[in-house]
Amino acid sequence: MAKNYVSNSRESTRMFKSNFLEPLSKVHYSVPLFIFIPVIGYFSWSALFPGKMSLLSFAAYYSGGLFIWSLTEYVMHRFVFHFTPKGKLMERIHFIFHGVHHDYPNDAMRLVMPPSVSIPLATGFYFLFSLFFTEFPLAAFFSGFITGYLFYDMTHYALHHASFKNEFWKKLKKHHMVHHYSDSEKGFGVSSNFWDKIFGSDY
């Protein structure tokens, strides 16, 4: 299979002619931490104190949020980021969403989701989950979900830019690098290959 990248430069290629849109497509890897750690803290506090949720109940809902994030990560990467575009417009949309990352996998400014994408997505998921949970269980569940997202974003950056000695991380990095450089039709899990094993898309 042909390799899926154009450049291994850490520099960012320009995506938009607009000087307004172009900066919105880039983000330093630390930015999600500053945005979402307070979100996790607020919702955890809300569940445990105003909601008076027991630690056991909180842990159960929080773990559920982590679990659902892991599935969400897999589904979005496999079916949204890797959809097959048809026509110039869809090809352009695909490139903006994920194609640019495969062409420039070490672009240091496009390895975590920019706030222009992550904040609307997080908001949408919150309202989706609100259809299934009451206020305080939702707060605990959403804390876990966002923790999973944050772990994914930080893991994704590290897999491209860090060197590991630990066997777990070395295997995870290899899994993701094979996705980039050998076979992009498998290996959709980034923070874990669990769902790849479940759905038969592991290497």
C-alpha positions as CSV (number, residue, x, y, z in Angstrom):
1,M,0.0,0.0,0.0
2,A,1.2,3.5,-0.8
3,K,2.5,5.6,2.1
4,N,0.0,8.2,3.3
5,Y,2.2,11.1,4.0
6,V,3.8,13.9,2.1
7,S,6.1,15.5,4.7
8,N,7.5,14.7,8.1
9,S,8.2,18.4,8.8
10,R,7.0,19.7,12.2
11,E,6.0,23.0,10.4
12,S,2.4,23.7,9.5
13,T,1.3,23.8,5.9
14,R,-1.3,26.5,5.1
15,M,-4.9,25.2,4.9
16,F,-6.9,28.4,4.4
17,K,-6.4,31.5,2.3
18,S,-8.3,33.4,5.0
19,N,-6.2,35.0,7.7
20,F,-9.1,34.5,10.0
21,L,-9.7,30.8,9.5
22,E,-6.0,29.8,9.3
23,P,-5.1,30.4,13.0
24,L,-8.3,28.6,14.0
25,S,-6.9,25.4,12.5
26,K,-3.8,25.4,14.7
27,V,-3.3,24.9,18.4
28,H,-0.4,24.3,20.8
29,Y,-0.8,20.9,22.4
30,S,-1.2,22.4,25.9
31,V,-4.3,24.4,25.0
32,P,-6.8,21.6,25.6
33,L,-5.4,21.1,29.1
34,F,-6.1,24.7,30.0
35,I,-9.6,24.5,28.6
36,F,-10.8,21.1,29.7
37,I,-9.1,20.4,33.1
38,P,-11.3,23.2,34.6
39,V,-14.3,21.6,32.9
40,I,-13.5,18.2,34.4
41,G,-12.9,19.8,37.8
42,Y,-16.2,21.7,37.7
43,F,-18.4,18.7,36.7
44,S,-16.6,16.4,39.2
45,W,-17.2,19.0,42.0
46,S,-20.8,19.4,40.9
47,A,-21.5,15.7,41.1
48,L,-19.7,15.1,44.4
49,F,-20.8,18.2,46.4
50,P,-24.0,19.9,45.2
51,G,-25.1,16.5,43.9
52,K,-23.9,14.7,47.1
53,M,-23.0,11.6,45.0
54,S,-21.2,8.8,46.8
55,L,-17.6,8.1,45.7
56,L,-18.7,4.7,44.4
57,S,-21.5,6.1,42.3
58,F,-19.3,8.8,41.0
59,A,-16.6,6.3,40.1
60,A,-19.2,4.2,38.3
61,Y,-20.6,7.1,36.2
62,Y,-17.1,8.5,35.6
63,S,-15.8,5.1,34.4
64,G,-18.8,4.8,32.1
65,G,-17.9,8.2,30.6
66,L,-14.3,7.0,30.0
67,F,-15.6,3.8,28.4
68,I,-18.0,5.6,26.1
69,W,-15.3,8.1,25.1
70,S,-13.1,5.1,24.0
71,L,-15.8,3.9,21.7
72,T,-16.5,7.4,20.5
73,E,-12.8,7.9,19.6
74,Y,-12.8,4.7,17.6
75,V,-16.1,5.4,15.8
76,M,-15.2,9.0,14.9
77,H,-11.7,8.1,13.7
78,R,-12.9,5.1,11.6
79,F,-16.2,6.4,10.2
80,V,-15.9,10.2,10.3
81,F,-12.3,11.0,9.8
82,H,-11.7,8.2,7.3
83,F,-14.9,8.5,5.2
84,T,-14.3,8.2,1.5
85,P,-14.9,11.6,-0.1
86,K,-16.7,12.0,-3.4
87,G,-16.4,15.2,-5.3
88,K,-14.2,18.3,-4.8
89,L,-16.1,19.7,-1.9
90,M,-16.1,16.5,0.1
91,E,-12.4,16.0,-0.7
92,R,-11.7,19.4,0.7
93,I,-13.8,18.8,3.9
94,H,-12.0,15.4,4.4
95,F,-8.6,17.1,4.0
96,I,-9.5,19.8,6.6
97,F,-10.9,17.2,9.1
98,H,-8.1,14.6,8.8
99,G,-6.4,14.4,5.5
100,V,-3.9,17.1,6.4
101,H,-2.8,15.1,9.4
102,H,-2.0,12.1,7.2
103,D,-0.2,14.2,4.7
104,Y,1.7,16.1,7.5
105,P,1.7,13.7,10.5
106,N,4.3,15.6,12.5
107,D,2.8,19.0,12.1
108,A,3.1,20.0,15.7
109,M,0.3,22.5,15.6
110,R,-2.3,20.1,14.2
111,L,-2.0,17.1,16.5
112,V,-4.7,18.0,19.1
113,M,-8.2,19.3,18.3
114,P,-8.4,23.1,18.1
115,P,-10.9,24.8,20.4
116,S,-12.9,25.8,17.3
117,V,-13.7,22.1,17.0
118,S,-13.4,20.6,20.5
119,I,-15.6,23.1,22.3
120,P,-18.6,22.7,19.9
121,L,-18.2,18.9,19.9
122,A,-18.0,18.7,23.7
123,T,-21.1,21.0,24.0
124,G,-23.0,18.8,21.5
125,F,-22.1,15.6,23.4
126,Y,-23.1,17.2,26.7
127,F,-26.6,17.9,25.4
128,L,-26.8,14.5,23.8
129,F,-25.9,12.8,27.1
130,S,-28.4,15.0,28.9
131,L,-31.2,13.1,27.1
132,F,-30.1,10.0,29.1
133,F,-28.9,11.3,32.5
134,T,-30.2,13.6,35.2
135,E,-28.1,16.5,36.3
136,F,-25.6,15.0,38.7
137,P,-25.1,11.6,37.1
138,L,-24.6,13.5,33.9
139,A,-21.9,15.6,35.6
140,A,-20.0,12.5,36.7
141,F,-20.4,10.8,33.4
142,F,-19.3,13.9,31.4
143,S,-16.2,14.3,33.6
144,G,-15.1,10.8,32.6
145,F,-15.9,11.4,29.0
146,I,-13.9,14.6,28.8
147,T,-11.1,13.0,30.7
148,G,-11.0,10.3,28.0
149,Y,-10.9,13.0,25.3
150,L,-8.1,14.8,27.0
151,F,-6.1,11.6,27.4
152,Y,-6.6,10.9,23.7
153,D,-5.4,14.3,22.7
154,M,-2.3,14.2,24.9
155,T,-1.6,10.6,23.8
156,H,-1.9,11.5,20.2
157,Y,0.6,14.3,20.5
158,A,3.0,12.1,22.5
159,L,2.8,9.2,20.0
160,H,4.1,11.6,17.3
161,H,6.7,13.5,19.2
162,A,7.9,11.4,22.2
163,S,10.3,8.5,22.6
164,F,9.2,5.7,24.9
165,K,11.0,3.1,26.9
166,N,7.9,1.6,28.5
167,E,6.7,-1.5,26.5
168,F,3.0,-0.4,26.6
169,W,3.7,3.0,25.1
170,K,6.2,1.6,22.6
171,K,3.5,-0.9,21.3
172,L,0.9,1.9,21.2
173,K,3.2,4.1,19.2
174,K,4.0,1.3,16.8
175,H,0.3,0.7,16.4
176,H,-0.4,4.3,15.4
177,M,2.7,4.7,13.2
178,V,1.6,1.6,11.2
179,H,-1.7,3.4,10.7
180,H,0.1,6.4,9.3
181,Y,2.9,4.9,7.3
182,S,1.7,1.4,6.2
183,D,-2.0,0.8,6.4
184,S,-4.5,3.6,7.2
185,E,-7.5,1.2,6.8
186,K,-6.8,-0.4,10.1
187,G,-5.6,0.7,13.5
188,F,-8.2,3.4,14.3
189,G,-7.7,3.4,18.1
190,V,-5.2,6.0,19.2
191,S,-5.3,5.9,23.0
192,S,-6.0,2.2,22.9
193,N,-6.3,-0.7,20.4
194,F,-9.1,-2.3,22.4
195,W,-11.9,-1.5,19.9
196,D,-9.6,-2.5,17.0
197,K,-9.4,-5.9,18.5
198,I,-13.2,-6.0,19.1
199,F,-14.1,-4.9,15.6
200,G,-11.3,-6.8,13.7
201,S,-9.4,-3.7,12.5
202,D,-6.2,-4.4,14.4
203,Y,-3.0,-5.3,12.7
